């Protein structure tokens, strides 16, 4: 019976040693997998951060370029407005001056030729009357 007891104890010790070795191997394997997962996570995290930094930099540069273009366009618009405004002012002054000259010339012509002026005014009035009358007939 001592032999059987001894064999059972040897078998139990062998089984215990196998379980301990298996547990140690499993612990080491899980530890290694944990380290690999942590390394992979860190690598992916670093890559994401690098890409985020690159995208942020690209966006910043794009915003700066857009801002410069907007400023440049605003300056061009101001210059163009100034040029157009200046030209309009010059044309207005010229037309005003010419209108004054025409008014003076008409006044002088009417003083020098009153009969002709009355006949011309009557003729123009008659023609305008015909035009207005013709439009009213077409509308009705």
C-alpha positions as a Markdown table, in Angstrom:
| # | Residue | x | y | z |
|---|---|---|---|---|
| 1 | Unk | 0.0 | 0.0 | 0.0 |
| 2 | Unk | 3.0 | 2.2 | 0.6 |
| 3 | Unk | 3.8 | 1.9 | -3.1 |
| 4 | Unk | 0.4 | 3.0 | -4.2 |
| 5 | Unk | 0.5 | 5.9 | -1.7 |
| 6 | Unk | 3.9 | 6.8 | -3.0 |
| 7 | Unk | 2.8 | 6.7 | -6.6 |
| 8 | Unk | -0.3 | 8.8 | -5.8 |
| 9 | Unk | 1.9 | 11.3 | -4.1 |
| 10 | Unk | 4.3 | 11.3 | -7.0 |
| 11 | Unk | 1.4 | 11.7 | -9.5 |
| 12 | Unk | -0.1 | 14.5 | -7.3 |
| 13 | Unk | 3.3 | 16.3 | -7.2 |
| 14 | Unk | 3.8 | 15.9 | -10.9 |
| 15 | Unk | 0.2 | 17.2 | -11.6 |
| 16 | Unk | 0.9 | 20.1 | -9.2 |
| 17 | Unk | 4.2 | 20.9 | -10.9 |
| 18 | Unk | 2.4 | 20.7 | -14.3 |
| 19 | Unk | -0.4 | 23.0 | -13.1 |
| 20 | Unk | 2.2 | 25.5 | -11.6 |
| 21 | Unk | 4.2 | 25.4 | -14.8 |
| 22 | Unk | 1.1 | 25.8 | -16.9 |
| 23 | Unk | -0.1 | 28.7 | -14.7 |
| 24 | Unk | 3.4 | 30.3 | -14.9 |
| 25 | Unk | 3.5 | 29.8 | -18.7 |
| 26 | Unk | 0.0 | 31.3 | -19.0 |
| 27 | Unk | 0.9 | 34.2 | -16.7 |
| 28 | Unk | 4.0 | 34.9 | -18.8 |
| 29 | Unk | 2.0 | 34.6 | -22.0 |
| 30 | Unk | -0.7 | 37.0 | -20.8 |
| 31 | Unk | 2.0 | 39.4 | -19.5 |
| 32 | Unk | 3.7 | 39.3 | -22.9 |
| 33 | Unk | 0.3 | 39.9 | -24.7 |
| 34 | Unk | -0.4 | 42.7 | -22.3 |
| 35 | Unk | 2.9 | 44.3 | -23.1 |
| 36 | Unk | 2.4 | 43.9 | -26.8 |
| 37 | Unk | -1.1 | 45.4 | -26.6 |
| 38 | Unk | 0.3 | 48.3 | -24.6 |
| 39 | Unk | 3.0 | 48.8 | -27.2 |
| 40 | Unk | 0.5 | 48.6 | -30.0 |
| 41 | Unk | -1.8 | 51.1 | -28.2 |
| 42 | Unk | 1.1 | 53.5 | -27.6 |
| 43 | Unk | 2.2 | 53.2 | -31.3 |
| 44 | Unk | -1.3 | 53.9 | -32.5 |
| 45 | Unk | -1.7 | 56.7 | -30.0 |
| 46 | Unk | 1.5 | 58.3 | -31.2 |
| 47 | Unk | 0.4 | 58.0 | -34.9 |
| 48 | Unk | -3.0 | 59.6 | -34.1 |
| 49 | Unk | -1.3 | 62.4 | -32.3 |
| 50 | Unk | 1.2 | 63.0 | -35.2 |
| 51 | Unk | -1.7 | 63.0 | -37.7 |
| 52 | Unk | -3.7 | 65.4 | -35.5 |
| 53 | Unk | -0.7 | 67.7 | -35.3 |
| 54 | Unk | -0.2 | 67.6 | -39.1 |
| 55 | Unk | -3.9 | 68.2 | -39.8 |
| 56 | Unk | -3.9 | 71.1 | -37.2 |
| 57 | Unk | -0.9 | 72.6 | -38.9 |
| 58 | Unk | -2.5 | 72.3 | -42.3 |
| 59 | Unk | -5.7 | 73.9 | -41.1 |
| 60 | Unk | -3.7 | 76.7 | -39.5 |
| 61 | Unk | -1.8 | 77.4 | -42.7 |
| 62 | Unk | -5.0 | 77.2 | -44.7 |
| 63 | Unk | -6.6 | 79.7 | -42.4 |
| 64 | Unk | -3.6 | 82.0 | -42.6 |
| 65 | Unk | -3.7 | 81.9 | -46.4 |
| 66 | Unk | -7.4 | 82.5 | -46.5 |
| 67 | Unk | -7.0 | 85.5 | -44.1 |
| 68 | Unk | -4.2 | 86.9 | -46.4 |
| 69 | Unk | -6.4 | 86.5 | -49.5 |
| 70 | Unk | -9.4 | 88.2 | -47.7 |
| 71 | Unk | -7.2 | 91.1 | -46.7 |
| 72 | Unk | -5.8 | 91.4 | -50.2 |
| 73 | Unk | -9.2 | 91.3 | -51.7 |
| 74 | Unk | -10.6 | 93.8 | -49.3 |
| 75 | Unk | -7.7 | 96.2 | -50.1 |
| 76 | Unk | -8.3 | 95.7 | -53.8 |
| 77 | Unk | -12.0 | 96.4 | -53.2 |
| 78 | Unk | -11.1 | 99.6 | -51.3 |
| 79 | Unk | -8.8 | 100.7 | -54.1 |
| 80 | Unk | -11.3 | 100.0 | -56.8 |
| 81 | Unk | -14.0 | 101.8 | -54.8 |
| 82 | Unk | -11.7 | 104.7 | -54.4 |
| 83 | Unk | -10.9 | 104.8 | -58.2 |
| 84 | Unk | -14.6 | 104.4 | -59.2 |
| 85 | Unk | -15.7 | 107.1 | -56.7 |
| 86 | Unk | -13.0 | 109.5 | -57.9 |
| 87 | Unk | -14.0 | 108.9 | -61.6 |
| 88 | Unk | -17.7 | 109.3 | -60.8 |
| 89 | Unk | -17.0 | 112.5 | -59.0 |
| 90 | Unk | -15.0 | 113.8 | -61.9 |
| 91 | Unk | -17.7 | 112.8 | -64.4 |
| 92 | Unk | -20.3 | 114.4 | -62.2 |
| 93 | Unk | -18.4 | 117.7 | -62.1 |
| 94 | Unk | -17.9 | 117.6 | -65.8 |
| 95 | Unk | -21.6 | 116.9 | -66.6 |
| 96 | Unk | -22.6 | 119.5 | -64.1 |
| 97 | Unk | -20.3 | 122.0 | -65.7 |
| 98 | Unk | -21.5 | 121.1 | -69.2 |
| 99 | Unk | -25.2 | 121.3 | -68.1 |
| 100 | Unk | -24.5 | 124.7 | -66.8 |
| 101 | Unk | -22.8 | 125.7 | -70.1 |
| 102 | Unk | -25.8 | 124.3 | -72.1 |
| 103 | Unk | -28.2 | 126.1 | -69.9 |
| 104 | Unk | -26.4 | 129.4 | -70.4 |
| 105 | Unk | -26.2 | 128.8 | -74.2 |
| 106 | Unk | -29.9 | 128.0 | -74.4 |
| 107 | Unk | -30.7 | 131.1 | -72.4 |
| 108 | Unk | -28.5 | 133.2 | -74.7 |
| 109 | Unk | -30.1 | 131.6 | -77.8 |
| 110 | Unk | -33.6 | 132.3 | -76.4 |
| 111 | Unk | -32.7 | 136.0 | -75.7 |
| 112 | Unk | -31.2 | 136.4 | -79.2 |
| 113 | Unk | -34.0 | 134.5 | -81.0 |
| 114 | Unk | -37.2 | 134.6 | -79.0 |
| 115 | Unk | -39.5 | 133.9 | -81.9 |
| 116 | Unk | -37.6 | 130.8 | -83.1 |
| 117 | Unk | -37.4 | 129.6 | -79.5 |
| 118 | Unk | -41.2 | 129.8 | -79.1 |
| 119 | Unk | -41.8 | 128.0 | -82.4 |
| 120 | Unk | -39.3 | 125.3 | -81.5 |
| 121 | Unk | -40.9 | 124.9 | -78.0 |
| 122 | Unk | -44.4 | 124.7 | -79.7 |
| 123 | Unk | -43.1 | 122.1 | -82.2 |
| 124 | Unk | -41.5 | 120.0 | -79.4 |
| 125 | Unk | -44.7 | 120.2 | -77.4 |
| 126 | Unk | -46.8 | 119.1 | -80.4 |
| 127 | Unk | -44.6 | 116.1 | -81.1 |
| 128 | Unk | -44.6 | 115.1 | -77.4 |
| 129 | Unk | -48.4 | 115.4 | -77.4 |
| 130 | Unk | -48.6 | 113.1 | -80.5 |
| 131 | Unk | -46.3 | 110.5 | -78.9 |
| 132 | Unk | -48.2 | 110.5 | -75.6 |
| 133 | Unk | -51.5 | 110.3 | -77.4 |
| 134 | Unk | -50.3 | 107.4 | -79.5 |
| 135 | Unk | -49.2 | 105.5 | -76.4 |
| 136 | Unk | -52.5 | 106.0 | -74.7 |
| 137 | Unk | -54.3 | 104.7 | -77.9 |
| 138 | Unk | -52.2 | 101.6 | -77.9 |
| 139 | Unk | -52.8 | 100.9 | -74.2 |
| 140 | Unk | -56.6 | 101.2 | -74.6 |
